[in-house]
Amino acid sequence: MAATRPKALVLAVVVLLVSSAQLSMGARRRMELYQPNPADMLSYHNGAVLHADIFVSVLWYGSFTQVQKTIIYDFLLSLTMMPQAASPSVSQWWNIIDQQYLSKAAQASPANAGGATTKTRVMLDNQVSDDGCSMGTSLTLAQISALAARAKPKKGGVALVFTAQDVTVEGFCMSQCGLHGSDAESGTTYVWVGNSATQCPGQCAWPFHQPLYGPQSPPLVPPNGDAAVDGMIINLASQFAGVVTNPFRDAYYQGSSDAPLEAATACLGQFGSGSYPGYAGDLKIDQASGASYNANGAQGRKYLLPALYNPSTSACSTLV
């Protein structure tokens, strides 16, 4: 595992609090230069995290091909269900989250008097499809929360809402590529990620598309042959890391709880060692396809996953 030390200037995210459903906007956004405060690094604020068995429910909103669904589904399988993938792997990426965040929070919990912790697993639950877009093709963030409820996540679980390329969502492309939120009363959380293929691939599918802003460099070849969906994987991984480590905005974060930097968004734009603004870093290259990746997954798939902030080293850790 390679580690990159935070630079004097790192890319961050402008976060907007938008609804009473406790939206945590740790999304990939229009980028700005951010000056980190060493006294305010990402740390634990004693709130709840998701741990043990995390049941994940999926809602597909709009038209997705079976291939697109399988790319995302195999990523979810890769987190903990199929850890035998060659190194570097998706499960190794997940282990950083489990060991550096979830296990440590569980050990600090008063309910854990014995000091023992259980490895956190991602368990796939039900899937629901709404191909006909029953709420229309222009959604508010409140409707995203309602769609998440339709997925019927279990308490302590996560609903994943994926919107198709012809579905517009409030703030999508203008300020965010995805988000995570929660309902403290029911104890459930959700993640939404949109398909940017026809709306803003330069923002939400970078580095597999020419960037809309900043340094211009040639796009990378996507490992699964679909720049927008491979971009969705990056945003899904980033938001999933946020929702498990900071589900109710009072656990692991940096800065304001209303506009937090989280496990992945604190390392925005970093994927491999040597990364800098506009350059994703030194990555693995698939010799057959020329695709760039940093993690092996289920069914022989390859993915590009964001770097994660490692509280033990105060640095952004990458898999390559």
C-alpha positions as CSV (number, residue, x, y, z in Angstrom):
1,M,0.0,0.0,0.0
2,A,1.4,3.4,-0.9
3,A,0.8,6.5,1.1
4,T,0.9,10.1,-0.1
5,R,1.3,12.9,2.4
6,P,-1.3,15.8,2.3
7,K,0.1,18.7,0.2
8,A,0.0,22.3,1.3
9,L,-2.9,22.7,-1.1
10,V,-5.3,19.9,-1.7
11,L,-8.5,19.6,-3.6
12,A,-11.6,19.7,-1.5
13,V,-15.3,19.9,-1.9
14,V,-17.9,22.7,-1.3
15,V,-20.6,21.1,0.7
16,L,-24.2,22.2,0.9
17,L,-26.7,21.3,3.6
18,V,-30.0,20.8,1.7
19,S,-32.7,19.0,3.6
20,S,-33.9,18.0,7.0
21,A,-33.1,14.3,6.2
22,Q,-29.5,15.0,7.4
23,L,-27.8,15.0,4.0
24,S,-24.1,14.6,4.3
25,M,-22.7,16.2,1.2
26,G,-19.3,14.6,1.0
27,A,-19.6,14.6,-2.8
28,R,-17.2,15.1,-5.6
29,R,-17.8,18.7,-6.6
30,R,-16.5,21.6,-8.5
31,M,-13.0,21.8,-7.1
32,E,-11.3,24.6,-5.2
33,L,-8.0,25.0,-3.4
34,Y,-8.2,24.1,0.3
35,Q,-5.7,25.0,3.0
36,P,-5.8,22.2,5.7
37,N,-5.4,23.2,9.3
38,P,-3.1,20.7,11.1
39,A,-5.0,21.2,14.3
40,D,-8.2,20.2,12.6
41,M,-7.3,17.0,10.8
42,L,-9.9,14.3,10.2
43,S,-10.7,12.7,13.6
44,Y,-13.3,10.8,15.5
45,H,-16.1,12.8,17.2
46,N,-17.5,9.9,19.2
47,G,-20.6,9.4,17.1
48,A,-22.0,6.2,15.7
49,V,-20.6,4.3,12.8
50,L,-22.0,1.4,10.8
51,H,-20.4,-1.9,11.7
52,A,-20.9,-5.7,12.0
53,D,-23.1,-6.8,9.1
54,I,-24.2,-3.9,6.9
55,F,-27.2,-4.9,4.8
56,V,-27.3,-3.0,1.5
57,S,-30.5,-2.5,-0.6
58,V,-30.4,-1.2,-4.1
59,L,-32.9,0.9,-6.1
60,W,-32.2,1.4,-9.8
61,Y,-34.1,4.5,-11.0
62,G,-34.4,4.8,-14.8
63,S,-32.9,2.6,-17.5
64,F,-29.7,0.7,-16.8
65,T,-28.4,-2.1,-18.9
66,Q,-27.7,-5.4,-17.3
67,V,-24.0,-4.9,-18.0
68,Q,-24.0,-1.6,-16.1
69,K,-25.9,-3.2,-13.2
70,T,-23.4,-6.1,-13.1
71,I,-20.4,-3.7,-13.0
72,I,-21.8,-2.0,-9.9
73,Y,-23.1,-5.2,-8.3
74,D,-19.7,-6.9,-8.7
75,F,-18.1,-4.0,-6.9
76,L,-20.4,-4.4,-4.0
77,L,-19.6,-8.1,-3.9
78,S,-15.9,-7.3,-4.0
79,L,-16.0,-5.3,-0.7
80,T,-16.2,-8.2,1.6
81,M,-18.0,-11.2,0.0
82,M,-15.2,-12.2,-2.4
83,P,-11.9,-11.2,-0.7
84,Q,-9.8,-13.7,-2.7
85,A,-9.2,-11.2,-5.6
86,A,-5.5,-10.7,-6.5
87,S,-3.7,-7.8,-4.7
88,P,-4.3,-4.9,-4.8
89,S,-8.0,-5.6,-4.2
90,V,-11.3,-3.9,-3.4
91,S,-11.4,-5.9,-0.2
92,Q,-8.0,-4.4,0.8
93,W,-9.4,-0.9,0.2
94,W,-12.4,-1.9,2.5
95,N,-10.0,-3.2,5.2
96,I,-8.6,0.3,5.6
97,I,-12.1,1.5,6.4
98,D,-12.8,-1.4,8.7
99,Q,-9.5,-1.3,10.6
100,Q,-8.8,2.4,10.8
101,Y,-12.3,3.6,11.3
102,L,-15.0,1.1,12.2
103,S,-13.1,-1.2,14.5
104,K,-11.5,1.6,16.4
105,A,-14.9,3.3,16.9
106,A,-16.4,0.0,18.1
107,Q,-13.5,-0.5,20.5
108,A,-14.2,3.0,21.9
109,S,-17.9,2.3,22.4
110,P,-19.1,1.9,26.0
111,A,-21.2,-1.0,24.8
112,N,-18.0,-2.8,23.9
113,A,-16.8,-3.5,27.5
114,G,-14.9,-6.6,26.5
115,G,-12.9,-4.8,23.9
116,A,-13.5,-7.4,21.1
117,T,-14.7,-6.3,17.7
118,T,-16.3,-8.1,14.8
119,K,-15.1,-7.7,11.2
120,T,-17.6,-5.5,9.3
121,R,-19.2,-7.2,6.3
122,V,-21.3,-5.7,3.5
123,M,-24.2,-8.0,2.9
124,L,-26.3,-7.5,-0.3
125,D,-30.0,-7.5,0.4
126,N,-32.9,-6.7,-2.0
127,Q,-32.9,-4.9,-5.3
128,V,-35.7,-2.8,-6.7
129,S,-36.0,-1.4,-10.3
130,D,-38.1,1.6,-11.3
131,D,-37.4,1.7,-15.0
132,G,-40.3,3.9,-15.8
133,C,-39.2,6.7,-13.5
134,S,-42.5,6.8,-11.5
135,M,-41.5,10.2,-9.8
136,G,-40.5,11.7,-13.2
137,T,-37.1,12.4,-14.6
138,S,-36.4,15.6,-12.7
139,L,-35.9,14.9,-9.0
140,T,-35.4,17.0,-5.8
141,L,-33.2,15.8,-3.0
142,A,-36.3,15.1,-0.9
143,Q,-37.4,12.7,-3.6
144,I,-34.0,11.0,-3.4
145,S,-34.7,10.4,0.3
146,A,-38.1,9.0,-0.6
147,L,-36.6,6.7,-3.2
148,A,-34.2,5.4,-0.7
149,A,-37.1,4.5,1.6
150,R,-38.6,2.4,-1.2
151,A,-35.5,0.2,-1.2
152,K,-36.6,-0.7,2.4
153,P,-33.1,-0.7,4.0
154,K,-32.8,-2.6,7.3
155,K,-32.0,-0.7,10.5
156,G,-28.2,-0.2,10.5
157,G,-28.2,-0.8,6.7
158,V,-27.7,1.4,3.6
159,A,-30.0,2.0,0.7
160,L,-28.2,2.7,-2.6
161,V,-30.1,4.8,-5.2
162,F,-28.7,5.0,-8.7
163,T,-30.2,7.4,-11.2
164,A,-29.9,6.8,-15.0
165,Q,-28.2,9.2,-17.4
166,D,-31.4,10.9,-18.5
167,V,-32.5,11.6,-14.9
168,T,-31.7,15.1,-13.5
169,V,-31.3,15.5,-9.8
170,E,-31.2,18.8,-7.8
171,G,-27.6,19.9,-7.7
172,F,-26.3,17.1,-9.9
173,C,-23.4,18.4,-12.0
174,M,-23.8,21.9,-10.7
175,S,-22.5,21.0,-7.2
176,Q,-22.3,17.2,-6.7
177,C,-22.0,13.8,-8.3
178,G,-23.6,11.9,-5.4
179,L,-24.3,12.2,-1.7
180,H,-25.1,10.3,1.4
181,G,-27.8,11.0,4.0
182,S,-29.6,9.4,6.9
183,D,-32.8,9.1,8.9
184,A,-31.7,9.1,12.6
185,E,-35.2,8.2,13.7
186,S,-35.3,4.9,11.7
187,G,-31.6,4.3,12.0
188,T,-31.2,3.9,8.2
189,T,-28.8,5.6,5.8
190,Y,-28.6,6.0,2.1
191,V,-26.3,6.9,-0.8
192,W,-27.3,8.4,-4.1
193,V,-25.0,8.4,-7.2
194,G,-26.0,9.6,-10.7
195,N,-24.9,8.5,-14.1
196,S,-23.2,11.5,-15.7
197,A,-22.8,10.1,-19.3
198,T,-24.9,12.8,-21.0
199,Q,-24.9,15.5,-18.4
200,C,-21.4,16.2,-16.9
201,P,-18.8,13.4,-17.6
202,G,-16.1,16.0,-17.3
203,Q,-17.0,16.5,-13.6
204,C,-18.4,13.2,-12.4
205,A,-16.5,10.7,-14.7
206,W,-13.0,12.1,-14.3
207,P,-10.3,10.8,-14.8
208,F,-12.1,8.7,-17.5
209,H,-13.2,11.9,-19.3
210,Q,-11.5,15.2,-20.1
211,P,-11.9,17.4,-17.0
212,L,-14.3,20.3,-17.2
213,Y,-12.0,22.4,-15.0
214,G,-8.4,22.6,-14.0
215,P,-5.3,21.0,-15.7
216,Q,-6.2,19.3,-18.9
217,S,-4.8,15.8,-19.4
218,P,-5.8,12.9,-21.6
219,P,-8.6,10.8,-20.1
220,L,-7.8,7.3,-18.8
221,V,-9.2,4.2,-20.3
222,P,-12.0,2.9,-18.0
223,P,-11.4,-0.6,-16.6
224,N,-15.0,-1.8,-17.4
225,G,-15.4,-0.1,-20.7
226,D,-18.0,2.5,-19.6
227,A,-16.5,5.8,-18.5
228,A,-19.7,7.0,-16.8
229,V,-20.3,3.8,-14.9
230,D,-16.6,3.5,-13.9
231,G,-17.0,7.1,-12.7
232,M,-20.1,6.0,-10.7
233,I,-17.9,3.4,-9.0
234,I,-15.5,6.2,-7.8
235,N,-18.4,8.3,-6.5
236,L,-20.1,5.2,-5.0
237,A,-16.9,4.2,-3.2
238,S,-16.4,7.7,-1.9
239,Q,-19.9,8.1,-0.6
240,F,-20.1,4.6,0.8
241,A,-16.9,5.3,2.8
242,G,-18.5,8.4,4.1
243,V,-21.8,6.8,5.0
244,V,-20.3,4.0,7.1
245,T,-17.7,6.2,8.9
246,N,-19.9,9.2,9.4
247,P,-23.5,8.1,9.0
248,F,-25.2,10.8,11.2
249,R,-22.6,13.5,10.8
250,D,-21.1,13.0,14.3
251,A,-18.4,10.4,13.8
252,Y,-15.3,10.6,11.5
253,Y,-14.9,13.9,9.7
254,Q,-12.8,17.1,9.3
255,G,-14.1,20.6,9.5
256,S,-17.8,21.5,10.0
257,S,-20.2,18.7,10.6
258,D,-22.6,20.5,8.2
259,A,-19.9,20.5,5.5
260,P,-17.5,17.7,6.4
261,L,-14.5,16.2,4.7
262,E,-14.7,12.5,5.2
263,A,-12.6,9.3,4.7
264,A,-12.4,9.6,0.9
265,T,-13.4,13.2,0.2
266,A,-10.4,14.3,2.3
267,C,-8.2,12.8,-0.4
268,L,-10.1,14.1,-3.4
269,G,-8.6,13.4,-6.8
270,Q,-6.0,10.9,-5.5
271,F,-5.9,7.4,-6.8
272,G,-2.3,6.3,-6.9
273,S,1.1,7.3,-5.5
274,G,2.5,10.6,-6.9
275,S,-0.9,12.1,-7.5
276,Y,-1.4,15.8,-7.7
277,P,-4.2,18.1,-8.9
278,G,-5.1,17.0,-12.4
279,Y,-3.1,13.8,-12.2
280,A,-4.6,10.7,-10.7
281,G,-1.3,9.1,-9.8
282,D,0.7,6.1,-10.8
283,L,-1.8,3.3,-11.6
284,K,-1.9,-0.3,-12.7
285,I,-2.4,-0.7,-16.5
286,D,-4.3,-3.7,-17.9
287,Q,-2.1,-5.0,-20.7
288,A,-5.0,-6.3,-22.8
289,S,-7.2,-3.2,-22.7
290,G,-4.9,-0.3,-21.7
291,A,-7.3,0.5,-18.9
292,S,-6.1,2.2,-15.7
293,Y,-7.1,0.7,-12.3
294,N,-5.9,0.2,-8.7
295,A,-8.0,-2.6,-7.4
296,N,-9.0,-6.1,-8.5
297,G,-12.5,-7.2,-7.8
298,A,-15.1,-10.0,-8.1
299,Q,-15.4,-12.0,-11.4
300,G,-12.0,-10.7,-12.6
301,R,-13.1,-7.1,-12.7
302,K,-10.9,-4.1,-12.1
303,Y,-11.8,-0.8,-10.5
304,L,-10.4,2.6,-9.8
305,L,-11.0,3.5,-6.2
306,P,-10.3,6.8,-4.3
307,A,-7.5,7.1,-1.8
308,L,-8.6,7.0,1.9
309,Y,-7.4,9.2,4.7
310,N,-5.6,7.0,7.2
311,P,-5.9,8.5,10.7
312,S,-2.9,6.4,12.0
313,T,-0.5,8.1,9.5
314,S,-2.3,11.4,8.9
315,A,-1.9,10.7,5.2
316,C,-3.9,9.6,2.2
317,S,-3.4,5.9,1.6
318,T,-3.6,4.5,-1.9
319,L,-3.5,0.8,-3.0
320,V,-0.8,1.4,-5.6
